[in-house]
Amino acid sequence: MLTLTVGDGPALEATEFADFDTGQAVYRVTDVGAFTLGWDPDHHPEADQDPMEEILQVAYGTGPLGFQMDEAPVLFGVTLAGAESFPRSALVAGDLRLRPHRLIISAPVHAPRGTARRASAIVSALARHWLTQPWTPELRRAHEHHCAPRSLNRYGQLVAQHEERMRSLCEAHTYYVQRAERATAILQSGPVPAPEGAPPHPFASAETAGR
């Protein structure tokens, strides 16, 4: 059980869990709800990426990612919904500003500002704790492994697209080289003299034309 001091509010007690199947950390905060922390699956980290360039993600609740999740946090009577991403650099700089949605099924509506500020403070405290744990690097690797099939499919499609583009460019390159070679040959053959009996040049002088 962790005890976290968050801003001017009361201390919070939380229990941490690590899901090495998906590469996510879950914090169940007593009398509030659960926060699932991890890396944004659409911007998942590469092995050689600067940690400050990582895009992190918080999901408000547990289970499959969606707008309405299990164990969704409740702050000031407002149930938080969905997930949102944020740069790690903002977390480190201390200026994390989240804009969570509230659970209203009819349409996505942002939570009130006070609720958003409290959510930002809680997520900031939890994320700072999570990122300093000795098992977090391995959790990052677990996230990469979890995302690998999706990455393989995405990069495979991009490779195929670039191969097709390269084939098209090679064909165009070959064509233009041939046209350039033909133009060079035409220039090297010299000007074309008018054959005997051809009409006069339209801009020849009258004296020249009468000869």
TALIN-V501260 format. One record per backbone hydrogen bond with DSSP energy under -0.5 kcal/mol. NH is the residue of the N-H (numbers start at 1). CO is the residue of the C=O. If there is no record, write none. Layout:
BEGIN
{{NH	CO} {NH	CO}}
END
This chain:
BEGIN
{{2	14} {4	2} {4	12} {6	4} {7	5} {9	6} {12	4} {14	2} {15	28} {17	26} {19	24} {20	18} {23	19} {24	19} {25	37} {26	17} {27	35} {28	15} {28	26} {29	27} {29	33} {30	13} {30	28} {32	29} {33	29} {34	71} {35	27} {36	59} {37	25} {37	35} {38	57} {40	55} {43	40} {44	41} {49	46} {53	50} {54	51} {55	43} {56	54} {56	86} {57	38} {58	84} {59	36} {60	82} {61	34} {61	59} {62	70} {69	67} {70	62} {72	69} {73	34} {74	32} {75	78} {78	75} {79	77} {80	73} {80	78} {81	101} {82	67} {84	58} {86	56} {88	54} {89	52} {90	87} {91	87} {92	88} {93	89} {94	90} {94	91} {95	90} {101	81} {102	109} {103	79} {104	102} {107	104} {109	102} {111	100} {116	112} {117	113} {118	114} {119	115} {120	116} {121	117} {122	118} {123	119} {124	120} {125	121} {126	122} {127	123} {128	124} {129	125} {130	126} {131	127} {132	128} {132	129} {133	130} {136	133} {139	135} {140	136} {141	137} {142	138} {143	139} {144	140} {145	141} {146	142} {147	143} {148	144} {149	145} {151	147} {152	148} {153	149} {154	150} {155	151} {156	152} {157	153} {158	154} {159	155} {160	156} {161	157} {162	158} {163	159} {164	160} {165	161} {166	162} {167	163} {168	164} {169	165} {170	166} {171	167} {172	168} {173	169} {174	170} {175	171} {176	172} {177	173} {178	174} {179	175} {180	176} {181	177} {182	178} {183	179} {184	180} {185	181} {186	182} {187	183} {188	184} {189	185} {190	187} {193	191} {198	195} {204	201} {209	205} {210	206} {211	207} {211	208}}
END
